[in-house]
Amino acid sequence: MTVVSMGAKEFSRLDVLMDLEARRVTVRDACGCSGSNADRSSGC
């Protein structure tokens, strides 16, 4: 079994990339969210 350790910032970025892959967000939306401290309730 492989174990991966990630910080909150890396997990947030991974979440955005997974949303992109699943086409739940657009690249434009992701670019606005990827570096911000916004939460999901604000669209990010």
Biopython code that builds the backbone (N, CA, C, O; Angstrom):
import numpy as np
from Bio.PDB.StructureBuilder import StructureBuilder

atoms = [
    (1, "MET", "N", (0.845, -1.177, 0.000)),
    (1, "MET", "CA", (0.000, 0.000, 0.000)),
    (1, "MET", "C", (0.892, 1.242, 0.000)),
    (1, "MET", "O", (1.895, 1.307, 0.710)),
    (2, "THR", "N", (0.505, 2.213, -0.804)),
    (2, "THR", "CA", (1.235, 3.477, -0.883)),
    (2, "THR", "C", (0.539, 4.514, -0.012)),
    (2, "THR", "O", (-0.685, 4.641, -0.036)),
    (3, "VAL", "N", (1.319, 5.240, 0.745)),
    (3, "VAL", "CA", (0.778, 6.299, 1.599)),
    (3, "VAL", "C", (1.368, 7.620, 1.126)),
    (3, "VAL", "O", (2.576, 7.736, 0.920)),
    (4, "VAL", "N", (0.503, 8.612, 0.956)),
    (4, "VAL", "CA", (0.932, 9.921, 0.493)),
    (4, "VAL", "C", (0.557, 10.964, 1.534)),
    (4, "VAL", "O", (-0.566, 10.986, 2.037)),
    (5, "SER", "N", (1.506, 11.817, 1.844)),
    (5, "SER", "CA", (1.244, 12.898, 2.787)),
    (5, "SER", "C", (1.141, 14.203, 2.000)),
    (5, "SER", "O", (2.006, 14.517, 1.182)),
    (6, "MET", "N", (0.069, 14.960, 2.259)),
    (6, "MET", "CA", (-0.140, 16.227, 1.565)),
    (6, "MET", "C", (-0.570, 17.290, 2.555)),
    (6, "MET", "O", (-1.311, 17.016, 3.499)),
    (7, "GLY", "N", (-0.101, 18.495, 2.332)),
    (7, "GLY", "CA", (-0.549, 19.620, 3.125)),
    (7, "GLY", "C", (-1.879, 20.132, 2.589)),
    (7, "GLY", "O", (-2.327, 19.705, 1.525)),
    (8, "ALA", "N", (-2.501, 21.030, 3.309)),
    (8, "ALA", "CA", (-3.803, 21.573, 2.916)),
    (8, "ALA", "C", (-3.735, 22.270, 1.567)),
    (8, "ALA", "O", (-4.659, 22.155, 0.761)),
    (9, "LYS", "N", (-2.646, 22.993, 1.312)),
    (9, "LYS", "CA", (-2.515, 23.724, 0.054)),
    (9, "LYS", "C", (-2.417, 22.763, -1.139)),
    (9, "LYS", "O", (-3.053, 22.978, -2.171)),
    (10, "GLU", "N", (-1.616, 21.702, -0.987)),
    (10, "GLU", "CA", (-1.497, 20.717, -2.069)),
    (10, "GLU", "C", (-2.823, 19.999, -2.297)),
    (10, "GLU", "O", (-3.201, 19.741, -3.439)),
    (11, "PHE", "N", (-3.525, 19.678, -1.223)),
    (11, "PHE", "CA", (-4.807, 19.003, -1.360)),
    (11, "PHE", "C", (-5.811, 19.884, -2.084)),
    (11, "PHE", "O", (-6.579, 19.399, -2.915)),
    (12, "SER", "N", (-5.811, 21.174, -1.774)),
    (12, "SER", "CA", (-6.711, 22.111, -2.435)),
    (12, "SER", "C", (-6.428, 22.179, -3.930)),
    (12, "SER", "O", (-7.356, 22.191, -4.739)),
    (13, "ARG", "N", (-5.154, 22.224, -4.299)),
    (13, "ARG", "CA", (-4.789, 22.256, -5.719)),
    (13, "ARG", "C", (-5.163, 20.966, -6.421)),
    (13, "ARG", "O", (-5.635, 20.993, -7.558)),
    (14, "LEU", "N", (-4.959, 19.829, -5.755)),
    (14, "LEU", "CA", (-5.350, 18.546, -6.324)),
    (14, "LEU", "C", (-6.852, 18.516, -6.561)),
    (14, "LEU", "O", (-7.314, 18.015, -7.586)),
    (15, "ASP", "N", (-7.612, 19.049, -5.614)),
    (15, "ASP", "CA", (-9.068, 19.094, -5.741)),
    (15, "ASP", "C", (-9.485, 19.889, -6.976)),
    (15, "ASP", "O", (-10.396, 19.483, -7.698)),
    (16, "VAL", "N", (-8.822, 21.021, -7.221)),
    (16, "VAL", "CA", (-9.115, 21.842, -8.405)),
    (16, "VAL", "C", (-8.787, 21.061, -9.676)),
    (16, "VAL", "O", (-9.570, 21.073, -10.626)),
    (17, "LEU", "N", (-7.641, 20.386, -9.703)),
    (17, "LEU", "CA", (-7.264, 19.600, -10.882)),
    (17, "LEU", "C", (-8.237, 18.459, -11.136)),
    (17, "LEU", "O", (-8.551, 18.159, -12.288)),
    (18, "MET", "N", (-8.712, 17.828, -10.087)),
    (18, "MET", "CA", (-9.687, 16.748, -10.254)),
    (18, "MET", "C", (-11.016, 17.290, -10.767)),
    (18, "MET", "O", (-11.674, 16.639, -11.579)),
    (19, "ASP", "N", (-11.423, 18.477, -10.304)),
    (19, "ASP", "CA", (-12.635, 19.117, -10.823)),
    (19, "ASP", "C", (-12.489, 19.432, -12.306)),
    (19, "ASP", "O", (-13.433, 19.254, -13.075)),
    (20, "LEU", "N", (-11.312, 19.899, -12.710)),
    (20, "LEU", "CA", (-11.058, 20.166, -14.127)),
    (20, "LEU", "C", (-11.191, 18.892, -14.944)),
    (20, "LEU", "O", (-11.848, 18.875, -15.985)),
    (21, "GLU", "N", (-10.566, 17.832, -14.468)),
    (21, "GLU", "CA", (-10.600, 16.569, -15.188)),
    (21, "GLU", "C", (-12.031, 16.039, -15.326)),
    (21, "GLU", "O", (-12.387, 15.479, -16.363)),
    (22, "ALA", "N", (-12.837, 16.213, -14.300)),
    (22, "ALA", "CA", (-14.220, 15.752, -14.325)),
    (22, "ALA", "C", (-15.145, 16.756, -15.017)),
    (22, "ALA", "O", (-16.349, 16.526, -15.126)),
    (23, "ARG", "N", (-14.581, 17.858, -15.478)),
    (23, "ARG", "CA", (-15.317, 18.920, -16.171)),
    (23, "ARG", "C", (-16.389, 19.569, -15.305)),
    (23, "ARG", "O", (-17.422, 20.019, -15.801)),
    (24, "ARG", "N", (-16.117, 19.610, -13.978)),
    (24, "ARG", "CA", (-17.035, 20.296, -13.064)),
    (24, "ARG", "C", (-16.772, 21.795, -13.037)),
    (24, "ARG", "O", (-17.646, 22.572, -12.651)),
    (25, "VAL", "N", (-15.572, 22.205, -13.445)),
    (25, "VAL", "CA", (-15.230, 23.624, -13.546)),
    (25, "VAL", "C", (-14.490, 23.855, -14.852)),
    (25, "VAL", "O", (-13.951, 22.921, -15.446)),
    (26, "THR", "N", (-14.468, 25.098, -15.292)),
    (26, "THR", "CA", (-13.721, 25.452, -16.495)),
    (26, "THR", "C", (-12.316, 25.887, -16.114)),
    (26, "THR", "O", (-12.043, 26.173, -14.948)),
    (27, "VAL", "N", (-11.430, 25.937, -17.090)),
    (27, "VAL", "CA", (-10.064, 26.397, -16.842)),
    (27, "VAL", "C", (-10.093, 27.823, -16.323)),
    (27, "VAL", "O", (-9.319, 28.169, -15.430)),
    (28, "ARG", "N", (-10.962, 28.650, -16.859)),
    (28, "ARG", "CA", (-11.077, 30.039, -16.404)),
    (28, "ARG", "C", (-11.444, 30.095, -14.924)),
    (28, "ARG", "O", (-10.853, 30.863, -14.164)),
    (29, "ASP", "N", (-12.415, 29.285, -14.518)),
    (29, "ASP", "CA", (-12.813, 29.239, -13.110)),
    (29, "ASP", "C", (-11.667, 28.740, -12.240)),
    (29, "ASP", "O", (-11.405, 29.299, -11.175)),
    (30, "ALA", "N", (-10.987, 27.695, -12.689)),
    (30, "ALA", "CA", (-9.892, 27.109, -11.917)),
    (30, "ALA", "C", (-8.740, 28.086, -11.743)),
    (30, "ALA", "O", (-8.113, 28.116, -10.684)),
    (31, "CYS", "N", (-8.456, 28.874, -12.751)),
    (31, "CYS", "CA", (-7.367, 29.851, -12.646)),
    (31, "CYS", "C", (-7.680, 30.889, -11.571)),
    (31, "CYS", "O", (-6.768, 31.371, -10.898)),
    (32, "GLY", "N", (-8.921, 31.231, -11.404)),
    (32, "GLY", "CA", (-9.312, 32.176, -10.376)),
    (32, "GLY", "C", (-9.289, 31.562, -8.996)),
    (32, "GLY", "O", (-9.156, 32.280, -8.005)),
    (33, "CYS", "N", (-9.416, 30.237, -8.906)),
    (33, "CYS", "CA", (-9.499, 29.558, -7.611)),
    (33, "CYS", "C", (-8.169, 29.010, -7.137)),
    (33, "CYS", "O", (-7.942, 28.927, -5.930)),
    (34, "SER", "N", (-7.307, 28.644, -8.020)),
    (34, "SER", "CA", (-6.147, 27.833, -7.657)),
    (34, "SER", "C", (-5.197, 28.482, -6.662)),
    (34, "SER", "O", (-4.579, 27.779, -5.864)),
    (35, "GLY", "N", (-5.067, 29.781, -6.687)),
    (35, "GLY", "CA", (-4.124, 30.397, -5.755)),
    (35, "GLY", "C", (-4.779, 31.149, -4.628)),
    (35, "GLY", "O", (-4.097, 31.733, -3.786)),
    (36, "SER", "N", (-6.105, 31.141, -4.601)),
    (36, "SER", "CA", (-6.799, 31.965, -3.612)),
    (36, "SER", "C", (-7.103, 31.202, -2.344)),
    (36, "SER", "O", (-6.940, 29.984, -2.276)),
    (37, "ASN", "N", (-7.542, 31.927, -1.352)),
    (37, "ASN", "CA", (-7.982, 31.325, -0.096)),
    (37, "ASN", "C", (-9.496, 31.205, -0.041)),
    (37, "ASN", "O", (-10.066, 31.006, 1.032)),
    (38, "ALA", "N", (-10.149, 31.323, -1.189)),
    (38, "ALA", "CA", (-11.597, 31.260, -1.234)),
    (38, "ALA", "C", (-12.081, 29.845, -0.906)),
    (38, "ALA", "O", (-11.375, 28.865, -1.149)),
    (39, "ASP", "N", (-13.277, 29.753, -0.359)),
    (39, "ASP", "CA", (-13.818, 28.431, -0.054)),
    (39, "ASP", "C", (-14.793, 28.001, -1.135)),
    (39, "ASP", "O", (-15.116, 28.780, -2.032)),
    (40, "ARG", "N", (-15.255, 26.780, -1.055)),
    (40, "ARG", "CA", (-16.150, 26.214, -2.071)),
    (40, "ARG", "C", (-17.480, 26.954, -2.144)),
    (40, "ARG", "O", (-18.079, 26.987, -3.219)),
    (41, "SER", "N", (-17.963, 27.535, -1.088)),
    (41, "SER", "CA", (-19.252, 28.214, -1.115)),
    (41, "SER", "C", (-19.232, 29.448, -2.003)),
    (41, "SER", "O", (-20.282, 29.916, -2.444)),
    (42, "SER", "N", (-18.047, 29.973, -2.267)),
    (42, "SER", "CA", (-17.949, 31.149, -3.136)),
    (42, "SER", "C", (-17.672, 30.741, -4.578)),
    (42, "SER", "O", (-17.385, 31.592, -5.419)),
    (43, "GLY", "N", (-17.757, 29.439, -4.870)),
    (43, "GLY", "CA", (-17.551, 28.966, -6.227)),
    (43, "GLY", "C", (-16.178, 28.388, -6.460)),
    (43, "GLY", "O", (-15.887, 27.940, -7.569)),
    (44, "CYS", "N", (-15.332, 28.380, -5.467)),
    (44, "CYS", "CA", (-13.972, 27.862, -5.635)),
    (44, "CYS", "C", (-13.740, 26.680, -4.730)),
    (44, "CYS", "O", (-12.650, 26.107, -4.731)),
]
sb = StructureBuilder()
sb.init_structure("model")
sb.init_model(0)
sb.init_chain("A")
sb.init_seg("    ")
for serial, (resi, resn, name, xyz) in enumerate(atoms, 1):
    if name == "N":
        sb.init_residue(resn, " ", resi, " ")
    sb.init_atom(name, np.array(xyz, "f"), 0.0, 1.0, " ", f" {name:<3s}", serial, name[0])
structure = sb.get_structure()
